[in-house]
């Protein structure tokens, strides 16, 4: 089947094989007909829009040549005198004949406009956003018709993001949506719906103060940028929240909890203080899905225990006798298939902490962290999705990035633009889900890109990617904001 993609690089495919569409202007002819949505585009319009203000003397014959070559590419088996079925003559010009299933932009628009109950809308918007590889029509951005259409499609994408979130809130999925809604509102601070959804999501997770704070942020931004107060709709939502009149959506029923999660994370604790070890063991023992498998009182014991118990995650105090945590971490991470290592600190030497990041530890937790934060850190490290304690890691990297070191991470030569974009967002501390939302990719694609970055750079931990981005100059401390 012949298919066309415009939500990203403009391409045509025949049964999974990429077609050669010729040069920029020839491709632009096909793209312009695609934008017309199946309607005929007069030849005079094609000429005016392909050569704005200064068409060549032979513009008509040039367009005819483009069309002829495109027809051969799109229908290679068509006989010389047989009528074209895809790029057809339609007086006074040409038209593209295709179904919505063949053109990603047409299918995308149809999905965004679909309606129904929340579950139906959620599925439709999820499918629509999965088609996006944007920005749309970027290679024709200097042509007015293309930039206008790209802007229209981008607006539809934002509508899809917001309709998906609205349906998700109605389905009781507020907790899973809040982080993405925060990123959406910050990226598009003048969109009323972005702030409404964020405030509503926060409210429905029991964070009434944060919900009102989001609306206060929106008001401050609008006053600074537009000289306006909140819209009447947002003001009404604020009043309803203050009066606790916002309708609660019940959370979806939880499935029966198994006696034990399918996957149990084995955790080793290494700290020179017996009371600290005992406290951590108690936290781990009481948490479903976590299993304490051993403990160590110094760095040498930690190395031996890792080799004996093969844990998934190691909680490692950075300051211990005989062999400190930094040296122990380096040796643990140098083994084949090492566990994830989380450094515990009360703020020792920042330089040692930074060196630990460069060595490949997953991040840091403060010893004063509450149990739920410690558990979240262990799960995040095991998933390999996010840096731990963003405030600590960002401060460390910003403070020490740029220092020369013979063992500095490899340069970023040979990376594609797409991977560079992913690396920049990793360096900002975004999770794979947030990166997927920002770049309009799937989480699976982002996960593959992160794995590809690690492989290309000869690294094994997400924190090392952040360090590499700073030390190479790709990202500067001032450009990265903590979450």
PAPANU-168626 format. One line per 5 residues: their letters; for each residue x, y, z of N, C-alpha, C. Coordinates in pm, whole numbers. Layout:
% PAPANU-168626
A	X Y Z X Y Z X Y Z  ... .
//
This chain:
% PAPANU-168626
XXXXX	84 -120 0 0 0 0 88 125 0  43 226 -72 113 353 -78 72 439 41  169 492 114 140 579 228 227 703 223  178 811 288 248 938 290 259 986 434  374 1041 470 395 1095 605 434 1241 596 .
XXXXX	361 1325 667 390 1469 672 413 1517 815  380 1432 913 398 1470 1054 541 1439 1097  634 1512 1038 776 1487 1054 840 1495 917  947 1422 889 1006 1423 755 902 1384 650  897 1460 540 799 1432 435 848 1314 351 .
XXXXX	769 1205 349 812 1083 282 692 1012 221  721 928 123 620 837 66 677 696 71  589 601 99 630 462 115 540 372 31  596 268 -27 519 168 -99 549 32 -39  449 -25 30 465 -156 95 589 -160 185 .
XXXXX	609 -51 260 720 -46 355 852 1 297  859 23 167 984 69 105 976 220 81  1080 292 121 1084 437 104 1104 472 -43  1022 564 -94 1030 605 -234 1119 727 -251  1186 736 -363 1268 851 -396 1178 955 -465 .
XXXXX	1162 1069 -401 1069 1171 -451 1138 1286 -522  1269 1280 -537 1339 1386 -610 1381 1501 -522  1410 1613 -589 1462 1730 -519 1358 1806 -440  1403 1915 -376 1320 1990 -283 1191 2043 -346  1201 2106 -465 1080 2163 -526 987 2055 -578 .
XXXXX	1044 1949 -630 958 1840 -677 883 1779 -559  949 1760 -447 885 1709 -326 779 1807 -278  809 1937 -295 714 2040 -250 583 2034 -327  589 1996 -456 466 1981 -534 375 1876 -469  432 1760 -438 353 1654 -376 303 1696 -238 .
XXXXX	390 1762 -161 349 1807 -27 234 1907 -36  240 1997 -135 133 2097 -149 0 2031 -185  4 1927 -268 -119 1855 -302 -171 1778 -181  -82 1727 -100 -124 1658 24 -193 1756 118  -136 1876 130 -195 1978 217 -335 2015 171 .
XXXXX	-360 2007 41 -491 2042 -13 -598 1941 26  -560 1829 82 -657 1733 133 -738 1663 27  -681 1643 -91 -753 1575 -198 -818 1669 -297  -823 1798 -264 -881 1895 -357 -781 1932 -465  -830 1975 -579 -743 2015 -688 -673 2146 -656 .
XXXXX	-547 2155 -695 -470 2279 -680 -434 2328 -821  -481 2449 -858 -449 2500 -993 -299 2510 -1015  -258 2490 -1141 -116 2501 -1174 -64 2640 -1142  -146 2741 -1167 -101 2879 -1139 -72 2896 -990  -152 2831 -905 -127 2839 -760 3 2768 -724 .
XXXXX	26 2651 -783 151 2579 -758 272 2664 -796  263 2731 -911 375 2815 -956 398 2929 -859  290 2998 -822 303 3114 -732 357 3073 -596  317 2955 -549 356 2915 -414 491 2845 -408  536 2789 -520 668 2727 -521 779 2829 -548 .
XXXXX	747 2934 -625 845 3040 -652 783 3174 -614  767 3201 -485 696 3322 -442 761 3448 -500  684 3522 -579 730 3652 -629 817 3647 -752  881 3534 -783 976 3532 -895 979 3396 -962  869 3353 -1026 871 3223 -1095 958 3230 -1220 .
XXXXX	1024 3120 -1256 1107 3119 -1377 1019 3122 -1502  1079 3153 -1618 1003 3163 -1743 941 3029 -1781  1009 2920 -1750 961 2787 -1787 891 2717 -1669  826 2794 -1582 766 2737 -1461 663 2630 -1493  578 2654 -1597 473 2559 -1629 531 2424 -1671 .
XXXXX	627 2426 -1763 686 2300 -1807 765 2234 -1694  824 2313 -1607 896 2257 -1492 799 2182 -1400  682 2242 -1372 581 2176 -1289 536 2046 -1355  512 2051 -1485 470 1931 -1557 576 1820 -1548  703 1860 -1555 811 1763 -1541 815 1702 -1401 .
XXXXX	795 1788 -1299 789 1737 -1162 678 1633 -1147  560 1667 -1199 444 1578 -1186 471 1445 -1256  530 1451 -1375 559 1329 -1451 653 1238 -1372  758 1296 -1315 855 1214 -1241 794 1160 -1111  709 1241 -1045 643 1194 -924 549 1077 -955 .
XXXXX	479 1087 -1067 390 977 -1105 467 848 -1126  583 857 -1189 663 736 -1209 710 677 -1076  741 767 -980 785 718 -849 670 654 -771  551 714 -781 437 667 -702 369 546 -765  370 537 -897 305 426 -967 402 367 -1071 .
XXXXX	507 301 -1026 610 253 -1120 556 149 -1219  448 81 -1186 396 -22 -1276 294 29 -1375  266 158 -1373 163 214 -1463 215 218 -1607  130 174 -1699 167 176 -1842 178 321 -1890  259 349 -1994 284 486 -2040 158 567 -2068 .
XXXXX	57 510 -2129 -63 586 -2165 -178 563 -2067  -152 487 -1966 -256 460 -1867 -275 581 -1775  -399 609 -1739 -430 727 -1657 -378 708 -1515  -319 815 -1460 -269 809 -1323 -384 797 -1224  -359 723 -1114 -462 703 -1013 -430 772 -881 .
XXXXX	-305 816 -862 -266 877 -735 -248 1028 -751  -157 1068 -836 -138 1210 -863 -210 1238 -995  -333 1285 -984 -421 1291 -1101 -431 1433 -1156  -461 1442 -1285 -493 1571 -1347 -636 1608 -1309  -654 1728 -1259 -786 1776 -1217 -793 1923 -1255 .
XXXXX	-860 1950 -1367 -864 2087 -1421 -906 2185 -1312  -830 2294 -1294 -719 2343 -1378 -580 2307 -1324  -566 2193 -1258 -435 2159 -1203 -423 2011 -1172  -384 1982 -1049 -359 1843 -1008 -417 1820 -868  -437 1691 -835 -487 1655 -701 -424 1523 -660 .
XXXXX	-418 1501 -530 -368 1375 -474 -487 1290 -433  -497 1172 -489 -605 1081 -455 -552 975 -357  -599 981 -236 -558 886 -133 -664 883 -25  -663 779 56 -756 770 168 -691 825 293  -773 849 395 -720 901 522 -622 803 584 .
XXXXX	-641 672 561 -550 573 617 -413 578 551  -405 637 432 -277 643 360 -195 767 394  -257 868 453 -188 995 481 -193 1021 631  -78 1023 695 -77 1036 842 -143 1165 888  -124 1276 815 -182 1403 857 -334 1400 848 .
XXXXX	-387 1334 745 -533 1325 732 -592 1238 841  -527 1124 867 -575 1036 974 -564 1104 1110  -454 1175 1131 -431 1249 1255 -546 1348 1280  -580 1427 1179 -685 1527 1195 -819 1461 1224  -848 1351 1156 -973 1280 1180 -981 1227 1323 .
XXXXX	-871 1172 1373 -868 1120 1509 -887 1232 1611  -820 1345 1590 -829 1455 1686 -973 1506 1696  -1048 1499 1586 -1184 1550 1584 -1287 1447 1629  -1243 1324 1657 -1336 1218 1697 -1391 1245 1837  -1507 1189 1865 -1572 1214 1994 -1623 1084 2052 .
XXXXX	-1678 1093 2172 -1732 975 2237 -1707 980 2386  -1728 870 2457 -1701 867 2602 -1552 880 2629  -1514 911 2753 -1372 935 2785 -1277 825 2739  -1314 700 2756 -1224 591 2715 -1200 591 2565  -1304 625 2488 -1290 632 2343 -1202 748 2302 .
XXXXX	-1224 863 2367 -1143 982 2336 -997 957 2373  -975 897 2489 -837 867 2531 -765 783 2426  -832 676 2380 -770 587 2282 -745 659 2150  -840 743 2107 -823 815 1980 -708 915 1988  -700 990 2098 -593 1089 2110 -457 1021 2125 .
XXXXX	-456 908 2195 -331 833 2210 -281 786 2073  -373 737 1991 -336 693 1857 -290 810 1772  -361 923 1782 -324 1041 1704 -184 1089 1740  -156 1099 1868 -24 1148 1910 86 1049 1874  50 922 1864 148 823 1822 191 838 1677 .
XXXXX	109 909 1596 144 932 1456 244 1046 1440  256 1130 1542 333 1254 1530 482 1226 1540  557 1269 1437 702 1263 1441 760 1400 1414  680 1504 1435 699 1644 1398 838 1700 1423  856 1830 1393 752 1921 1343 710 1889 1201 .
XXXXX	585 1918 1169 530 1884 1038 588 1974 929  614 1915 814 654 1988 693 774 2081 716  863 2042 805 974 2131 843 1065 2164 726  1082 2071 631 1175 2096 520 1123 2201 422  994 2237 435 936 2340 347 901 2466 427 .
XXXXX	966 2484 541 928 2592 633 941 2731 573  1022 2748 466 1038 2880 406 925 2914 310  834 2820 286 720 2845 198 597 2874 283  526 2981 250 416 3028 335 310 2921 357  269 2852 249 162 2753 263 203 2642 360 .
XXXXX	333 2605 358 379 2497 445 385 2541 591  436 2662 614 444 2710 753 305 2731 811  210 2774 726 72 2791 774 11 2656 812  30 2556 726 -23 2423 755 47 2361 875  177 2382 888 250 2328 1003 196 2387 1133 .
XXXXX	167 2517 1130 110 2581 1249 -28 2524 1283  -109 2497 1179 -241 2439 1203 -230 2299 1263  -139 2219 1209 -122 2083 1262 -66 2085 1404  24 2178 1432 77 2189 1568 -33 2226 1666  -123 2314 1625 -236 2348 1711 -323 2226 1736 .
XXXXX	-345 2146 1631 -422 2023 1649 -350 1926 1744  -217 1924 1737 -143 1837 1829 -164 1880 1973  -160 2011 1999 -182 2059 2135 -324 2028 2181  -419 2039 2090 -557 2002 2123 -565 1855 2159  -493 1770 2084 -493 1626 2113 -433 1598 2249 .
XXXXX	-323 1667 2281 -261 1650 2413 -361 1684 2523  -432 1795 2504 -525 1840 2607 -651 1754 2612  -701 1708 2498 -818 1621 2498 -784 1486 2562  -664 1436 2536 -622 1311 2600 -617 1328 2751  -558 1440 2796 -547 1464 2939 -685 1480 3003 .
XXXXX	-775 1551 2935 -910 1572 2987 -981 1437 3003  -966 1351 2902 -1027 1218 2911 -962 1138 3022  -829 1150 3036 -760 1078 3142 -806 1119 3280  -829 1249 3299 -879 1296 3429 -1018 1239 3455  -1101 1234 3351 -1235 1177 3367 -1230 1029 3399 .
XXXXX	-1122 962 3359 -1106 819 3385 -1035 791 3518  -1005 898 3594 -941 880 3723 -792 860 3718  -726 912 3612 -582 890 3595 -501 1015 3628  -549 1097 3719 -483 1224 3749 -338 1206 3793  -313 1109 3878 -177 1092 3932 -75 1069 3821 .
XXXXX	-111 988 3722 -18 959 3613 -1 1076 3517  -96 1170 3519 -94 1278 3419 -30 1407 3468  -20 1424 3600 21 1555 3653 157 1601 3601  257 1513 3598 390 1554 3553 387 1603 3408  314 1534 3322 305 1575 3183 228 1706 3169 .
XXXXX	125 1723 3250 49 1848 3245 132 1966 3292  217 1943 3390 307 2049 3436 399 2091 3323  459 1992 3252 547 2024 3141 471 2096 3029  348 2054 3003 267 2115 2897 236 2261 2929  196 2288 3053 162 2425 3092 285 2516 3087 .
XXXXX	400 2465 3127 521 2546 3124 566 2572 2980  545 2474 2892 584 2491 2752 488 2584 2677  362 2590 2723 261 2672 2654 184 2754 2758  253 2851 2820 195 2919 2937 76 3009 2906  48 3036 2780 -65 3123 2747 -190 3043 2708 .
XXXXX	-184 2911 2720 -301 2828 2687 -386 2807 2811  -508 2855 2805 -599 2842 2918 -623 2696 2955  -643 2611 2854 -675 2471 2881 -559 2399 2949  -435 2440 2918 -319 2377 2983 -323 2400 3133  -352 2523 3175 -357 2553 3318 -480 2492 3385 .
XXXXX	-593 2490 3314 -713 2429 3372 -689 2282 3403  -632 2212 3307 -607 2069 3326 -505 2044 3436  -398 2125 3438 -297 2108 3544 -358 2130 3681  -432 2239 3697 -493 2269 3827 -590 2159 3867  -670 2111 3772 -767 2007 3802 -697 1875 3837 .
XXXXX	-588 1844 3764 -514 1723 3794 -454 1726 3933  -396 1840 3971 -339 1853 4105 -447 1843 4212  -560 1907 4187 -669 1904 4284 -717 1761 4307  -727 1685 4198 -782 1550 4209 -683 1449 4264  -557 1491 4280 -462 1405 4350 -448 1447 4497 .
XXXXX	-539 1533 4541 -537 1577 4680 -445 1693 4708  -393 1757 4604 -296 1867 4623 -366 2001 4595  -461 2036 4682 -540 2157 4660 -452 2281 4661  -356 2287 4753 -268 2404 4758 -187 2421 4631  -134 2309 4578 -58 2315 4453 -148 2354 4336 .
XXXXX	-273 2308 4340 -367 2343 4233 -392 2493 4230  -416 2550 4347 -435 2695 4353 -307 2769 4318  -192 2710 4356 -65 2772 4320 -45 2775 4169  -89 2670 4099 -78 2669 3952 -160 2781 3891  -278 2804 3944 -361 2913 3891 -299 3049 3923 .
XXXXX	-234 3061 4038 -164 3187 4069 -49 3210 3973  23 3102 3938 132 3114 3840 77 3159 3705  -36 3100 3665 -97 3138 3538 -134 3286 3539  -192 3331 3650 -232 3473 3660 -110 3564 3648  -1 3530 3715 119 3614 3710 176 3619 3569 .
XXXXX	180 3503 3501 233 3500 3365 146 3581 3271  16 3567 3282 -75 3639 3192 -68 3790 3215  -53 3828 3341 -41 3973 3367 88 4028 3310  197 3952 3324 326 3999 3271 326 3999 3119  272 3893 3057 281 3878 2912 171 3953 2838 .
XXXXX	50 3950 2893 -65 4002 2820 -132 4122 2886  -97 4146 3012 -165 4253 3085 -308 4216 3118  -338 4085 3127 -475 4038 3150 -480 3953 3276  -601 3947 3334 -625 3855 3444 -665 3720 3387  -685 3622 3474 -731 3492 3430 -865 3504 3359 .
XXXXX	-891 3409 3269 -1022 3406 3202 -1131 3377 3305  -1253 3403 3267 -1365 3379 3360 -1373 3231 3397  -1339 3143 3301 -1344 3000 3330 -1244 2959 3437  -1120 3012 3428 -1019 2978 3528 -1050 3044 3662  -1106 3166 3658 -1145 3230 3784 -1256 3151 3853 .
XXXXX	-1349 3099 3773 -1457 3018 3831 -1401 2889 3890  -1304 2826 3821 -1242 2706 3874 -1171 2736 4005  -1101 2850 4012 -1032 2889 4135 -1132 2906 4250  -1244 2971 4222 -1346 2990 4326 -1405 2857 4371  -1430 2768 4275 -1485 2637 4310 -1387 2557 4395 .
XXXXX	-1258 2570 4365 -1158 2498 4445 -1153 2553 4587  -1158 2686 4599 -1155 2746 4732 -1277 2704 4813  -1390 2690 4745 -1513 2651 4813 -1532 2500 4815  -1432 2427 4759 -1435 2280 4752 -1563 2230 4684  -1594 2297 4571 -1711 2259 4494 -1673 2180 4367 .
XXXXX	-1545 2152 4349 -1502 2080 4229 -1543 1934 4241  -1606 1885 4135 -1654 1747 4137 -1535 1651 4140  -1540 1556 4228 -1435 1455 4237 -1467 1340 4143  -1365 1295 4072 -1379 1177 3987 -1324 1059 4065  -1403 958 4089 -1350 844 4167 -1236 777 4094 .
XXXXX	-1139 736 4170 -1026 663 4111 -1076 530 4057  -1013 484 3948 -1056 354 3894 -1031 245 3996  -1116 145 3998 -1097 38 4098 -961 -28 4080  -896 -50 4192 -764 -113 4187 -781 -263 4167  -695 -322 4084 -701 -467 4068 -658 -534 4198 .
XXXXX	-702 -653 4222 -661 -723 4344 -509 -728 4354  -458 -685 4467 -313 -680 4483 -258 -820 4506  -159 -859 4428 -98 -990 4452 -20 -988 4584  1 -1104 4637 74 -1111 4763 212 -1051 4748  267 -1055 4628 401 -1003 4606 411 -962 4460 .
XXXXX	473 -846 4429 484 -806 4290 558 -911 4208  529 -911 4076 591 -1010 3988 743 -998 3991  791 -875 4001 936 -856 4002 977 -792 4134  1070 -854 4203 1117 -804 4332 1258 -748 4313  1279 -625 4360 1410 -562 4352 1492 -599 4475 .
XXXXX	1609 -656 4452 1697 -697 4561 1791 -581 4592  1793 -539 4719 1866 -418 4758 1969 -451 4866  2090 -401 4844 2199 -416 4942 2223 -280 5008  2241 -279 5140 2265 -156 5215 2408 -155 5267  2480 -44 5238 2618 -31 5287 2633 103 5358 .
XXXXX	2652 97 5490 2669 218 5571 2747 179 5696  2835 267 5743 2919 229 5858 2846 244 5991  2724 295 5990 2650 311 6115 2543 203 6125  2550 123 6231 2458 10 6247 2313 55 6256  2287 169 6323 2150 218 6336 2092 257 6200 .
XXXXX	2175 318 6116 2129 357 5982 2096 232 5902  2184 132 5909 2157 8 5835 2028 -57 5883  2008 -60 6014 1887 -122 6069 1762 -48 6023  1769 85 6023 1653 164 5980 1620 141 5833  1725 135 5750 1703 111 5607 1648 -29 5582 .
XXXXX	1700 -126 5655 1651 -263 5640 1503 -271 5677  1461 -196 5780 1320 -197 5821 1232 -136 5713  1280 -26 5651 1203 36 5543 1188 -60 5427  1297 -124 5388 1294 -215 5274 1206 -336 5301  1213 -390 5422 1136 -509 5455 986 -484 5452 .
XXXXX	947 -360 5481 804 -328 5484 748 -279 5353  829 -280 5248 784 -226 5119 765 -339 5018  641 -357 4966 619 -461 4865 708 -440 4743  766 -547 4696 849 -538 4576 994 -509 4602  1032 -485 4729 1172 -462 4764 1216 -570 4864 .
XXXXX	1335 -622 4844 1386 -727 4933 1529 -694 4974  1552 -669 5105 1690 -648 5151 1765 -781 5145  1881 -780 5080 1953 -907 5062 2086 -911 5136  2123 -803 5202 2250 -804 5274 2287 -664 5316  2395 -653 5395 2442 -522 5437 2593 -527 5452 .
XXXXX	2652 -406 5457 2797 -394 5469 2829 -270 5551  2942 -277 5624 2980 -167 5712 3092 -82 5655  3153 -125 5543 3257 -43 5480 3262 -78 5331  3347 -7 5257 3352 -25 5113 3396 -163 5070  3495 -219 5138 3543 -352 5101 3433 -457 5121 .
XXXXX	3363 -448 5235 3253 -540 5259 3143 -523 5153  3121 -399 5111 3017 -373 5011 3050 -443 4880  3176 -435 4838 3218 -500 4713 3199 -651 4723  3241 -708 4836 3227 -852 4855 3080 -894 4858  2996 -812 4923 2853 -846 4933 2785 -837 4798 .
XXXXX	2825 -740 4716 2767 -730 4582 2798 -855 4501  2922 -902 4511 2961 -1020 4434 2894 -1146 4488  2862 -1147 4618 2798 -1264 4677 2648 -1267 4650  2580 -1152 4668 2433 -1151 4664 2376 -1106 4529  2457 -1042 4443 2412 -994 4312 2283 -911 4324 .
XXXXX	2285 -802 4399 2163 -720 4416 2132 -642 4288  2008 -593 4281 1969 -504 4170 2011 -361 4197  2004 -320 4325 2035 -182 4364 2119 -186 4490  2218 -96 4498 2301 -83 4618 2284 58 4674  2247 66 4802 2247 194 4874 2382 206 4941 .
XXXXX	2462 305 4900 2603 309 4939 2637 444 5002  2675 441 5128 2719 564 5196 2850 612 5133  2859 740 5105 2979 789 5038 3098 799 5134  3074 806 5264 3184 819 5361 3184 697 5452  3280 606 5429 3292 485 5509 3439 455 5534 .
XXXXX	3470 380 5641 3610 347 5670 3664 239 5577  3797 222 5580 3870 120 5504 3869 150 5354  3750 169 5298 3740 205 5156 3613 289 5144  3631 414 5099 3514 502 5097 3416 462 4987  3298 523 4992 3191 488 4899 3225 515 4754 .
XXXXX	3300 623 4728 3335 656 4590 3424 547 4530  3528 508 4604 3617 403 4553 3542 271 4539  3455 241 4636 3377 118 4629 3284 120 4508  3220 236 4483 3128 246 4369 3202 223 4238  3323 279 4226 3399 260 4103 3429 112 4079 .
XXXXX	3465 42 4183 3498 -100 4166 3372 -183 4140  3263 -150 4206 3137 -223 4184 3090 -203 4040  3096 -78 3992 3047 -46 3859 3140 -95 3748  3262 -129 3784 3357 -180 3684 3334 -327 3653  3257 -397 3738 3230 -540 3714 3134 -556 3597 .
XXXXX	3128 -674 3542 3029 -705 3439 2889 -705 3501  2793 -649 3428 2654 -643 3471 2641 -589 3614  2688 -468 3639 2683 -415 3776 2541 -377 3816  2515 -370 3946 2385 -321 3992 2379 -169 3978  2261 -114 3996 2248 31 4007 2301 72 4144 .
XXXXX	2369 185 4149 2426 233 4275 2369 370 4307  2311 382 4426 2262 510 4476 2351 552 4592  2411 670 4581 2496 718 4689 2410 788 4794  2436 754 4920 2370 822 5032 2467 925 5089  2415 1044 5115 2504 1150 5160 2433 1243 5257 .
XXXXX	2513 1304 5343 2466 1416 5424 2532 1543 5373  2581 1537 5248 2661 1639 5182 2805 1634 5229  2876 1538 5169 3020 1535 5186 3082 1630 5088  3199 1593 5036 3266 1676 4937 3188 1674 4806  3152 1793 4759 3082 1801 4631 3165 1743 4518 .
XXXXX	3297 1761 4528 3383 1710 4422 3378 1557 4418  3372 1493 4534 3360 1347 4538 3226 1301 4483  3120 1376 4515 2989 1341 4463 2987 1352 4311  3048 1455 4258 3051 1473 4113 3131 1360 4048  3242 1324 4111 3322 1213 4058 3240 1084 4058 .
XXXXX	3155 1066 4159 3070 947 4164 2971 947 4048  2915 1064 4016 2825 1074 3901 2898 1032 3773  3019 1083 3757 3096 1050 3637 3130 902 3632  3143 840 3747 3175 698 3751 3056 611 3712  2935 669 3718 2819 594 3674 2716 563 3780 .
XXXXX	2725 627 3899 2618 604 3995 2490 665 3941  2377 613 3987 2248 658 3935 2210 795 3988  2263 833 4104 2229 962 4163 2247 955 4312  2179 1045 4384 2200 1059 4528 2068 1069 4602  2069 1022 4726 1961 1054 4819 2025 1105 4947 .
XXXXX	1957 1196 5010 2003 1245 5140 1963 1144 5248  2049 1129 5347 2017 1036 5456 1895 1082 5533  1863 1210 5523 1746 1264 5593 1618 1249 5511  1626 1186 5393 1508 1171 5308 1403 1084 5377  1274 1116 5360 1169 1030 5417 1166 896 5347 .
XXXXX	1110 793 5411 1111 658 5354 1052 650 5213  941 724 5189 878 715 5057 969 769 4947  1051 870 4981 1143 923 4881 1256 823 4854  1300 757 4958 1404 654 4943 1354 540 4853  1231 496 4879 1173 387 4799 1158 431 4654 .
XXXXX	1110 555 4634 1095 606 4497 1229 612 4426  1334 648 4500 1468 655 4442 1515 517 4397  1490 416 4478 1531 280 4443 1460 234 4316  1330 259 4310 1254 217 4192 1298 294 4068  1325 425 4084 1370 505 3970 1506 456 3919 .
XXXXX	1595 425 4012 1727 376 3972 1716 244 3898  1633 154 3949 1616 24 3885 1557 38 3745  1467 135 3728 1405 158 3596 1500 228 3501  1603 296 3556 1697 368 3471 1635 485 3401  1527 542 3458 1452 644 3385 1487 786 3426 .
XXXXX	1528 810 3548 1546 949 3590 1658 961 3690  1721 1076 3691 1817 1106 3796 1745 1115 3930  1817 1087 4035 1757 1087 4168 1798 1215 4239  1704 1271 4315 1725 1398 4384 1782 1501 4287  1692 1549 4198 1734 1638 4090 1807 1761 4143 .
XXXXX	1764 1812 4258 1828 1933 4311 1975 1909 4340  2006 1789 4396 2145 1758 4428 2227 1738 4302  2177 1653 4211 2255 1621 4092 2274 1741 4002  2169 1822 3984 2183 1940 3899 2285 2038 3957  2281 2058 4091 2377 2151 4153 2520 2101 4134 .
XXXXX	2538 1971 4152 2672 1916 4138 2725 1931 3996  2642 1893 3899 2687 1898 3760 2715 2042 3719  2624 2131 3757 2642 2272 3721 2769 2329 3784  2803 2281 3904 2920 2333 3972 3052 2282 3918  3053 2161 3862 3180 2101 3824 3195 2076 3674 .
XXXXX	3087 2092 3598 3097 2069 3453 3198 2164 3391  3268 2115 3292 3365 2199 3221 3506 2182 3272  3525 2116 3385 3661 2093 3434 3731 1990 3346  3851 2017 3311 3924 1924 3226 3961 1800 3306  3954 1686 3240 3986 1560 3306 4026 1461 3198 .
XXXXX	4140 1393 3212 4181 1298 3107 4083 1184 3088  4000 1159 3188 3902 1051 3177 3763 1102 3144  3754 1223 3089 3622 1280 3061 3550 1194 2959  3414 1198 2960 3338 1114 2866 3372 1147 2723  3349 1053 2631 3382 1076 2490 3302 1192 2431 .
XXXXX	3352 1249 2323 3283 1358 2257 3155 1307 2192  3071 1398 2148 2940 1361 2098 2937 1354 1946  3053 1337 1884 3058 1330 1738 2983 1208 1689  2919 1224 1574 2851 1112 1512 2709 1091 1556  2658 1173 1649 2520 1159 1692 2427 1229 1594 .
XXXXX	2312 1169 1569 2212 1233 1484 2148 1349 1559  2082 1438 1484 2013 1551 1546 1906 1501 1644  1839 1391 1608 1734 1338 1695 1792 1294 1830  1908 1228 1825 1967 1183 1952 2022 1300 2031  2072 1401 1962 2118 1522 2033 2002 1585 2108 .
XXXXX	1884 1591 2045 1766 1647 2111 1730 1566 2235  1734 1433 2222 1703 1348 2338 1805 1371 2448  1934 1380 2412 2039 1400 2512 2020 1531 2588  1984 1636 2517 1962 1765 2583 1850 1755 2687  1745 1682 2654 1633 1670 2747 1667 1577 2863 .
XXXXX	1748 1474 2837 1798 1391 2947 1879 1480 3043  1961 1569 2987 2043 1657 3070 1960 1754 3152  1839 1782 3109 1751 1867 3187 1682 1792 3300  1703 1659 3304 1643 1580 3410 1506 1529 3378  1461 1534 3251 1330 1486 3215 1326 1334 3212 .
XXXXX	1214 1278 3248 1195 1133 3238 1168 1097 3092  1173 967 3063 1144 923 2926 1004 964 2883  910 958 2974 772 997 2940 766 1145 2904  833 1230 2982 832 1373 2954 905 1404 2823  1013 1331 2796 1085 1350 2669 996 1310 2553 .
XXXXX	926 1198 2568 835 1154 2462 729 1260 2435  675 1320 2542 574 1424 2525 633 1546 2455  754 1585 2495 816 1705 2438 849 1687 2291  902 1570 2253 945 1547 2116 839 1475 2032  723 1451 2092 614 1383 2020 658 1246 1969 .
XXXXX	722 1169 2057 763 1033 2027 692 939 2123  707 810 2101 657 715 2199 764 692 2305  720 648 2423 817 620 2529 914 510 2486  864 414 2408 951 305 2363 1063 359 2274  1029 453 2186 1131 512 2099 1234 589 2182 .
XXXXX	1186 665 2281 1279 741 2366 1371 645 2441  1315 538 2494 1397 439 2565 1505 382 2473  1468 356 2347 1566 304 2251 1673 408 2220  1633 535 2210 1730 641 2182 1828 658 2298  1778 652 2421 1866 662 2538 1964 544 2541 .
XXXXX	1914 424 2513 2003 307 2508 2107 324 2398  2066 381 2284 2160 405 2174 2266 507 2212  2226 610 2287 2323 710 2333 2427 646 2425  2380 566 2519 2472 500 2611 2570 412 2534  2519 337 2439 2604 247 2361 2705 326 2278 .
XXXXX	2660 433 2213 2748 514 2127 2861 578 2207  2829 623 2328 2927 694 2409 3006 601 2501  2975 472 2497 3047 379 2583 3016 398 2731  2893 439 2762 2851 463 2899 2745 361 2937  2706 358 3065 2606 260 3105 2500 317 3197 .
XXXXX	2510 444 3234 2415 500 3330 2367 636 3283  2240 664 3306 2178 789 3262 2251 912 3317  2295 904 3441 2365 1018 3500 2490 1053 3420  2556 953 3363 2676 979 3283 2641 1056 3155  2522 1033 3102 2479 1110 2985 2466 1258 3020 .
XXXXX	2413 1285 3139 2398 1425 3181 2536 1490 3193  2628 1419 3257 2763 1472 3272 2827 1496 3135  2810 1400 3044 2868 1414 2910 2812 1535 2837  2682 1560 2854 2620 1675 2788 2676 1806 2841  2701 1812 2972 2762 1932 3030 2907 1947 2988 .
XXXXX	2984 1839 3004 3128 1849 2984 3165 1872 2837  3076 1834 2747 3102 1858 2605 3063 1998 2563  2991 2070 2650 2943 2203 2613 2810 2200 2540  2753 2082 2518 2624 2074 2451 2517 2144 2533  2526 2131 2665 2434 2197 2757 2517 2276 2857 .
XXXXX	2472 2395 2887 2543 2478 2986 2461 2485 3114  2526 2507 3229 2455 2504 3355 2334 2597 3358  2347 2715 3299 2238 2809 3303 2118 2767 3221  2140 2672 3128 2032 2631 3037 1949 2517 3092  1991 2462 3204 1921 2345 3258 1853 2382 3386 .
XXX	1725 2361 3389 1647 2392 3508 1614 2265 3581  1627 2271 3713 1588 2155 3792 1438 2137 3786  1397 2011 3799 1253 1986 3798 1192 2039 3927 .
//
